[in-house]
Amino acid sequence: MIITTLLLIINILVASNTAYFSSLWFIPIASIAWLYFYLHKFKSLAGIFTGSLIFFFTYYLVGLWWLGYSFVNISVNSTLVPWILTVIFLLSNAIISSLLISLSFYIPRNKYLKMTTVSLSIWVADFLREYFLSGFEWLSFGYSQVSTYSLAGFIPVIGVHGVSSLVVLCAILLYLSFYNRSYSPFLALCCILLTSNILNKINWTQPDHSKEAINIAIVQAVPSQREKKYIIDHNKLIRRYISLTQEAKKQAYEPIDWILLPESAFIDLNTHSFKQFKRANQDLTVFAGVNIKKTSISKRQNGIIKVNNTKFVYHKTKLIPFAEQTPKWGNSIKKYLNLRFDEIIIPSKLDNQNIYYKNTVSNFFICYEVGMSKYWLSKVEESNFFILFSSMLWYSNTNGPMQLFQMARARSIETGRPVTIVSDTGYSSVIYPDNNDTQHSWLEPMQIAVLLDQIKSYSGKTPYSYLAYYEFTVFIIYSILLLTSFYYRKKNLFHRTHKSTNRRRYRTPRASVPKTQQLDHLFR
């Protein structure tokens, strides 16, 4: 009972740390080392699975409880059903991770093979969560390793999923160092950390000085819920946009090239206030997120427009599961609970084009798409930088905005491209792939302000840009190792059982000795 309580407390620390303090990158490693120690208390597969499920469910629940706001605000009319769905959704994530790590811990008998399979199981779990749970792989252990002195050096080589696996491997080595009181695992752990710091010094991509830097102004207006829903209140928000953009023009030392407004900055393009904003900034290029009606029914379209001509330049393609769209396997749930999914956002089937400006090429993404690593990597070849438009209004008082910030940092390191976050409530920032905290600039949460900065173009490719598409081979290797371990486990179990049966069957009977002779030695 005491161990379970301590484990839950550590999980809370892990989830909070992963969301807030990337400088405390060692806490996830220590927590998983504790889990590895805890699982040794169980002898059965059911016990190991239960212990793992406690760990991962608590981890996801503490770190991602704020997802319930998505369900409450745009999914259903009820207030109870959304939170039940949130728990079910997080439980499904926890079951995948727990099942894989339990099988990897229970089946192999060789300690080195067990270490390998347990480490790879997290990689495979993140892979499955990304492809079979509508791309949802938030709160992977790898996202906690984006600080300078952590395992971030491996991110441009093996990606976030691979670093999640390394986090588990380091945790096992830490456990073996203390439990076996051996120097070898500790030296191996030190070598991994040293290698990461060496890799961190390598600039896989470089600034492209042949391309001009773009001067930007990111408007962070911190709207209220009413200002995003009702036209009367929304007009007040637009007037605040006008005031902030005019102030930015006065403060800028150099002419502003782009003004950037967050996701869903405008909900109607026909209002007088919007036309006022358009006239006030007609001399500049303005990109803004819109969430507008597309048809006569209640469906809407989420995308980015160029305000000057009100034409779409990007349509959101990856939608939030059970909030903006329902996965195919969830249609039966939707019908059974009579939920009104798929009535908010229309998934776009249009091909999004590159954004050309001066001699640079860029690509846009919207909020939830920050978790789609392969989607980002598909744009690396043709892009000099990325811009992520997000609306974290629902989650402003949670750890959601900081998680998105850390995921954007990971995407920047993976792709080797600068990533600019345009948010309405916090952590609007310009992030560079050099993983140097002093190069990043950002606005604090709930700060009404304009961030004036430059976006520099980068060129080149990281090793992960080439290897990411072969990530499926990790799943194949893991499956082979697990099946091989299972075969030899069954084979050894059969031989042990067969030998013990033979001993009992063919045991040589003792020679019968009369009782009088058995007692003779007592009288000699």
Secondary structure, DSSP 8 states (H G I E B T S, - for coil): -HHHHHHHHHHHHHHHHHHH-GGGTHHHHHHHHHHHHHHTT--SHHHHHHHHHHHHHHHHHHHHGGGHHHHHHHT-S-SHHHHHHHHHHHHHHHHHHHHHHHHHHHS--SHHHHHHHHHHHHHHHHHHHHHHTTT--TT-GGGG--STTTTGGGHHHHHHHHHHHHHHHHHHHHHHHHHTT-HHHHHHHHHHHHHHHHHHT--SSEE-TTS--EEEEEEE----HHHHH-HHHHHHHHHHHHHHHHHHHHH-SS---EEE--TT-BS-SSSHHHHHHHHHTTTSEEEEEEEEE-SSSS-EEEEEEETTTTEEEEE--S--BTTTB--GGGHHHHHHHT--TTSSB----S----EEETTEEEEEEEGGGGG-HHHHHTTGGG-SEEEEE---GGGTTSSHHHHHHHHHHHHHHHHTS-EEEE-SSS--EEE-TT--GGG-EE--TT--EEEEEEE--EE---HHHHHGGGTHHHHHHHHHHHHHHHHHHHHHHHHHHHHHHHHHHS--------HHHHTGGG--
